[in-house]
C-alpha cells in the first residue's frame, strides 16, 4: 500500500500551523531595530518558550543570585539582547517534532536534523553566503527530514517496513520509501514547510534534497543541505543510521571543490556550535 | 588601597593629540591593597603598559577580574607581558557566556588563536587559572575580597566590589540603568517599573556607601536619548544620580566615548557643575590614565 496523497495532505492540514511565536521570534531577531515589548509579548504568549527561557536564565550557566520568575523579570535582569539571543536558539530547536513513530528514535532524529542544520549553515558561510541568508540554510537543514516523522505518523506499519528495507539493503531511505510506499519524505517535508509559508527557495531545497541528480543548476542552499545531510549520516553510528549515504552528483562535487571527508576539517566552528546546541536541547 | 587607571576609554582605543590628557587606552584598572595584593580589573589595551610596569619585580602574582568579554575589556591581554614569563601566576575570573555556552578560558583563548595572534594561549609560560564566577561569589585575594554583582549590558557584565584594609571600592564595568520598555499608558508599565525598582535597590544596597566608585558614563544625556538607548552604557547624569542614591562620595566617570576629545570632556564637566548636576559633597571627575586614587 502506498501513501495516499489526499490523506497526507489532510494530515498536513491537521498539523498545527507553524508556531506563530517561533516565526515572530525569528523575524524579531532578524531586525536590528526590534521592539523589546513585542519580543516580551511574543515569548510570554508561548508557554514552552517561556518555560525554557526561564529554565536557562535560572540555570547554573547564568549563575544569578536571584530567581527569575517572568520574562519581563528576565529582561530587567539580563537585558533584552541576551533574551533575544537565547530565544532564537530555543525557538528553532523547538520546531522539531516532540514524538516519533515506526521505530524511529527521536534522539537520533533530532541529532541528525540539528547536525545537518549546523553543517548547512557553516558550509554556506564558507562559500561566502551572507549571514542574514544563513538562517534559511539552517532551517532547511533542520526541517529537511520532518516528512519522515509526518509519513511515519500516517502509515506506521508500512513505514517501518521501508526503514527495515533501507537498513537491511543499506540503501537511502527515500529509495526504500519509493519501493514500499511509492512516495518519499522530501515531498512530505516540502508540503509542510510550504504550508508554513517558508520562502520558495527553502521549500524547493527541501523538496529536492533527494533529487539532486535531476537538477541542472542546484542553488547554494541545495548543495549545502545535500552535503550537510550526507556528512551528518556519515557521522552516525550504524545503529542510528536509517538511511545510507548517497553518492554526490558531479555538479555538487565540483561546487564543493574538495573531498567530502575533508569538509569538517575546514569548519572549525562545528564542534563548538554542536556543543552549544546540545546544551540548549537539554533544556 | 591604591587604584590606578591604565585605560579609561570605551569601545576602541583612541590615541592622538585630542585624547592625550585623559588617555586613549581601553579599560584597565590596577588595584593594590596595603599588603601589596594585586587585583586587575579588565584587560583592555591599558593592561599592556601595566604589564610592563609590573615586570621589575618577578616572579609576580595577580588576579584579573574581567567584567565582560567585549573587545575593549580583553584586547590588551595578549600583550600583557607577565603572561609570557615562567614562574608568574595569573588567576582569571569572569562570567560564563550562557548565550554561546563558552567559559572564560575558551573566550580568552579564542582571541589568541593563530589567525589573530602568533602565540597561542596554551603556549603562555606563566601559570594560569580560570574561574567562572556566579553572581554574588566572593573571591579572597590575599587581604582583599572581590564580590561580583550582575549589571546591565548586552552580555553578562559583572560589577566588582573590592573590600580591603577597611575600605570599599566598586567598579561597574559597562552599565546602563534599565529603562522601562513600556509607555506610561501601557498596562504593563507599572509591573515593569516595579521590577526595575527592585533590581536597582538590590544593586544600590550592595554598593551603598562605598568609598569610591568608577562608573561607566559614555554618553551625554542628549546623545543617549537621541539614539543610544539599549546600547548598555550610562550617560553622565544617570551615573551621577546612581552614585548619589548609593551615597558614594568619590566618583570617577569612565568609558569615555572614543570620539570625545579632552577639551569636550572638560567642557562637559564644567557644564555639569554649572547646571548643578553634581550633588554637594560629592566629588566627580573624569577617570584619567595613570592617575592614582589612594583610599
Interface residues (C-beta under 8 A of the other chain):
Chain A: X36 X37 X40 X56 X59 X60 X61 X62 X63 X64 X65 X66 X72 X73 X75 X76 X77 X78 X79 X80 X81 X82 X85 X86 X89 X272 X275 X276 X279 X280
Chain B: X95 X96 X98 X99 X100 X101 X102 X132 X133 X134 X135 X136 X137 X149 X150 X152 X153 X154 X155 X156 X178 X181 X182 X186 X188 X191 X192 X195 X196 X199 X202 X230 X232
